[in-house]
Amino acid sequence: MDYRQFITIEPGKRSGKPCIRGLRVTVYDVLDWLSSGMSEADILADYPYLTLDDIRACLAFAADREKSLAFIN
């Protein structure tokens, strides 16, 4: 998945954190919800303006960031 279609970074929004489609929902928010046990269906029910592709883009973004950190060490 090309997460760049879904993840935006704007200096004035949420302190420049990666957000979903310019919304105020950050990648961290979604990852935190998933790690706390929320399912994708739970997230979509609570935040109906998000899509399954948005959630998957967050996961792809995190995986790509993790992969790039592996090369730094």
N, CA, C and O atoms as a DFTB+ gen file, in Angstrom:
292 C
 N C O
     1  1       0.835      -1.184       0.000
     2  2       0.000       0.000       0.000
     3  2       0.876       1.242       0.000
     4  3       1.880       1.315       0.708
     5  1       0.481       2.206      -0.797
     6  2       1.192       3.486      -0.803
     7  2       0.521       4.414       0.208
     8  3      -0.453       5.096      -0.108
     9  1       1.052       4.427       1.409
    10  2       0.441       5.208       2.485
    11  2       0.503       6.708       2.234
    12  3      -0.217       7.471       2.879
    13  1       1.343       7.139       1.314
    14  2       1.480       8.578       1.047
    15  2       0.192       9.200       0.518
    16  3       0.030      10.419       0.562
    17  1      -0.719       8.376       0.022
    18  2      -2.023       8.878      -0.415
    19  2      -2.911       9.226       0.778
    20  3      -3.877       9.976       0.638
    21  1      -2.588       8.685       1.938
    22  2      -3.441       8.807       3.109
    23  2      -2.825       9.597       4.257
    24  3      -3.540      10.244       5.023
    25  1      -1.514       9.548       4.378
    26  2      -0.827      10.166       5.517
    27  2      -0.249      11.514       5.097
    28  3       0.488      11.614       4.116
    29  1      -0.600      12.544       5.859
    30  2      -0.109      13.886       5.565
    31  2       0.630      14.436       6.784
    32  3       0.347      14.074       7.926
    33  1       1.573      15.310       6.504
    34  2       2.306      15.983       7.579
    35  2       2.255      17.477       7.283
    36  3       2.777      17.948       6.273
    37  1       1.614      18.207       8.191
    38  2       1.480      19.652       8.054
    39  2       2.046      20.298       9.320
    40  3       1.593      19.987      10.421
    41  1       3.025      21.188       9.179
    42  2       3.674      21.780      10.354
    43  2       2.704      22.391      11.367
    44  3       2.954      22.303      12.569
    45  1       1.618      23.000      10.924
    46  2       0.702      23.663      11.841
    47  2      -0.396      22.777      12.407
    48  3      -1.212      23.238      13.205
    49  1      -0.426      21.527      12.011
    50  2      -1.490      20.632      12.470
    51  2      -0.917      19.541      13.348
    52  3      -0.020      18.807      12.934
    53  1      -1.438      19.434      14.569
    54  2      -1.007      18.423      15.541
    55  2       0.511      18.408      15.691
    56  3       1.129      17.348      15.792
    57  1       1.096      19.593      15.704
    58  2       2.543      19.785      15.893
    59  2       3.373      19.062      14.838
    60  3       4.488      18.621      15.116
    61  1       2.836      18.942      13.639
    62  2       3.584      18.321      12.547
    63  2       3.609      16.807      12.578
    64  3       4.373      16.184      11.841
    65  1       2.781      16.205      13.424
    66  2       2.726      14.740      13.483
    67  2       2.018      14.208      12.242
    68  3       1.161      14.891      11.681
    69  1       2.361      13.006      11.811
    70  2       1.684      12.414      10.654
    71  2       0.199      12.189      10.965
    72  3      -0.154      11.561      11.963
    73  1      -0.654      12.714      10.094
    74  2      -2.105      12.627      10.270
    75  2      -2.735      11.898       9.087
    76  3      -2.109      11.708       8.045
    77  1      -3.965      11.503       9.274
    78  2      -4.703      10.825       8.217
    79  2      -5.441      11.857       7.374
    80  3      -6.280      12.600       7.882
    81  1      -5.128      11.896       6.096
    82  2      -5.801      12.739       5.102
    83  2      -6.044      14.163       5.555
    84  3      -7.088      14.736       5.243
    85  1      -5.116      14.742       6.275
    86  2      -5.254      16.125       6.710
    87  2      -6.207      16.313       7.881
    88  3      -6.429      17.439       8.325
    89  1      -6.773      15.221       8.385
    90  2      -7.633      15.297       9.559
    91  2      -6.763      15.487      10.801
    92  3      -5.536      15.504      10.703
    93  1      -7.378      15.628      11.941
    94  2      -6.627      15.799      13.179
    95  2      -6.389      14.474      13.889
    96  3      -6.011      14.455      15.061
    97  1      -6.605      13.378      13.196
    98  2      -6.341      12.039      13.728
    99  2      -4.937      11.643      13.290
   100  3      -4.637      11.613      12.097
   101  1      -4.078      11.340      14.264
   102  2      -2.693      11.010      13.927
   103  2      -2.506       9.510      13.746
   104  3      -3.324       8.696      14.175
   105  1      -1.406       9.180      13.100
   106  2      -1.009       7.773      12.970
   107  2      -0.863       7.177      14.368
   108  3      -1.292       6.050      14.615
   109  1      -0.265       7.924      15.268
   110  2      -0.099       7.450      16.643
   111  2      -1.442       7.104      17.283
   112  3      -1.569       6.083      17.960
   113  1      -2.452       7.967      17.065
   114  2      -3.782       7.695      17.629
   115  2      -4.266       6.311      17.196
   116  3      -4.686       5.502      18.023
   117  1      -4.200       6.056      15.912
   118  2      -4.696       4.781      15.376
   119  2      -3.880       3.612      15.913
   120  3      -4.449       2.596      16.313
   121  1      -2.570       3.741      15.929
   122  2      -1.724       2.661      16.450
   123  2      -2.009       2.425      17.930
   124  3      -2.024       1.281      18.386
   125  1      -2.233       3.488      18.672
   126  2      -2.546       3.370      20.091
   127  2      -3.881       2.648      20.293
   128  3      -3.998       1.796      21.173
   129  1      -4.866       2.981      19.497
   130  2      -6.166       2.314      19.603
   131  2      -6.024       0.827      19.307
   132  3      -6.569      -0.012      20.025
   133  1      -5.293       0.507      18.251
   134  2      -5.103      -0.906      17.897
   135  2      -4.347      -1.648      18.996
   136  3      -4.701      -2.773      19.347
   137  1      -3.312      -1.020      19.535
   138  2      -2.511      -1.694      20.559
   139  2      -3.270      -1.848      21.878
   140  3      -2.935      -2.707      22.695
   141  1      -4.290      -1.016      22.081
   142  2      -5.085      -1.132      23.309
   143  2      -6.184      -2.183      23.174
   144  3      -6.926      -2.437      24.123
   145  1      -6.285      -2.788      21.998
   146  2      -7.250      -3.860      21.806
   147  2      -8.450      -3.514      20.946
   148  3      -9.291      -4.375      20.691
   149  1      -8.548      -2.272      20.494
   150  2      -9.660      -1.934      19.602
   151  2      -9.461      -2.655      18.278
   152  3      -8.341      -2.751      17.776
   153  1     -10.531      -3.151      17.727
   154  2     -10.462      -3.774      16.406
   155  2     -10.636      -2.691      15.342
   156  3     -11.025      -1.561      15.639
   157  1     -10.341      -3.060      14.111
   158  2     -10.573      -2.108      13.021
   159  2     -12.045      -1.716      12.985
   160  3     -12.373      -0.551      12.758
   161  1     -12.931      -2.681      13.207
   162  2     -14.371      -2.396      13.203
   163  2     -14.746      -1.430      14.319
   164  3     -15.580      -0.547      14.118
   165  1     -14.136      -1.587      15.501
   166  2     -14.395      -0.668      16.611
   167  2     -13.994       0.762      16.237
   168  3     -14.738       1.711      16.484
   169  1     -12.828       0.897      15.649
   170  2     -12.326       2.226      15.266
   171  2     -13.257       2.853      14.235
   172  3     -13.611       4.027      14.342
   173  1     -13.649       2.071      13.244
   174  2     -14.517       2.600      12.192
   175  2     -15.892       2.973      12.738
   176  3     -16.518       3.913      12.249
   177  1     -16.361       2.249      13.739
   178  2     -17.653       2.579      14.352
   179  2     -17.556       3.875      15.164
   180  3     -18.472       4.697      15.143
   181  1     -16.442       4.048      15.877
   182  2     -16.251       5.249      16.701
   183  2     -15.881       6.481      15.877
   184  3     -16.199       7.606      16.262
   185  1     -15.220       6.272      14.760
   186  2     -14.744       7.368      13.906
   187  2     -15.193       7.083      12.473
   188  3     -14.386       6.650      11.651
   189  1     -16.463       7.320      12.166
   190  2     -17.021       6.927      10.866
   191  2     -16.416       7.655       9.668
   192  3     -16.624       7.239       8.528
   193  1     -15.678       8.726       9.904
   194  2     -15.026       9.435       8.800
   195  2     -13.711       8.770       8.404
   196  3     -13.094       9.169       7.416
   197  1     -13.275       7.767       9.156
   198  2     -12.091       6.999       8.782
   199  2     -12.504       5.796       7.937
   200  3     -13.654       5.359       7.974
   201  1     -11.554       5.275       7.183
   202  2     -11.808       4.100       6.352
   203  2     -10.820       2.999       6.724
   204  3      -9.823       3.240       7.405
   205  1     -11.114       1.807       6.270
   206  2     -10.195       0.690       6.484
   207  2      -8.844       0.992       5.832
   208  3      -7.800       0.635       6.378
   209  1      -8.860       1.639       4.683
   210  2      -7.599       2.018       4.029
   211  2      -6.803       3.008       4.883
   212  3      -5.573       2.960       4.891
   213  1      -7.479       3.895       5.595
   214  2      -6.786       4.825       6.497
   215  2      -6.028       4.048       7.573
   216  3      -4.866       4.337       7.860
   217  1      -6.699       3.061       8.162
   218  2      -6.077       2.258       9.219
   219  2      -4.896       1.480       8.658
   220  3      -3.834       1.426       9.279
   221  1      -5.071       0.892       7.515
   222  2      -3.986       0.113       6.901
   223  2      -2.825       1.018       6.491
   224  3      -1.667       0.602       6.534
   225  1      -3.130       2.242       6.098
   226  2      -2.067       3.195       5.762
   227  2      -1.236       3.525       7.001
   228  3      -0.019       3.687       6.909
   229  1      -1.885       3.623       8.147
   230  2      -1.155       3.872       9.398
   231  2      -0.199       2.723       9.693
   232  3       0.944       2.946      10.092
   233  1      -0.664       1.511       9.497
   234  2       0.188       0.342       9.722
   235  2       1.352       0.314       8.733
   236  3       2.484       0.006       9.107
   237  1       1.073       0.635       7.479
   238  2       2.133       0.657       6.458
   239  2       3.153       1.755       6.771
   240  3       4.357       1.551       6.613
   241  1       2.672       2.911       7.211
   242  2       3.556       4.012       7.586
   243  2       4.471       3.593       8.729
   244  3       5.678       3.829       8.689
   245  1       3.885       2.969       9.750
   246  2       4.669       2.532      10.911
   247  2       5.688       1.468      10.507
   248  3       6.825       1.488      10.977
   249  1       5.291       0.555       9.651
   250  2       6.215      -0.490       9.193
   251  2       7.369       0.121       8.411
   252  3       8.518      -0.284       8.583
   253  1       7.075       1.082       7.563
   254  2       8.118       1.729       6.775
   255  2       9.066       2.515       7.671
   256  3      10.280       2.497       7.466
   257  1       8.516       3.200       8.656
   258  2       9.356       3.955       9.592
   259  2      10.248       3.011      10.392
   260  3      11.429       3.294      10.595
   261  1       9.695       1.904      10.840
   262  2      10.470       0.910      11.588
   263  2      11.594       0.346      10.725
   264  3      12.723       0.169      11.183
   265  1      11.264       0.071       9.485
   266  2      12.276      -0.461       8.555
   267  2      13.420       0.533       8.365
   268  3      14.585       0.137       8.322
   269  1      13.092       1.824       8.250
   270  2      14.144       2.816       8.064
   271  2      14.969       2.990       9.320
   272  3      16.157       3.296       9.228
   273  1      14.377       2.804      10.502
   274  2      15.148       2.896      11.751
   275  2      16.138       1.740      11.890
   276  3      17.192       1.896      12.506
   277  1      15.808       0.603      11.330
   278  2      16.691      -0.562      11.416
   279  2      18.043      -0.281      10.735
   280  3      19.069      -0.838      11.128
   281  1      18.032       0.575       9.727
   282  2      19.261       0.862       9.007
   283  2      20.114       1.925       9.703
   284  3      21.295       2.076       9.388
   285  1      19.527       2.655      10.639
   286  2      20.263       3.698      11.349
   287  2      21.191       3.092      12.391
   288  3      22.314       3.562      12.573
   289  1      20.736       2.072      13.063
   290  2      21.528       1.478      14.134
   291  2      22.651       0.686      13.603
   292  3      23.422       0.114      14.373
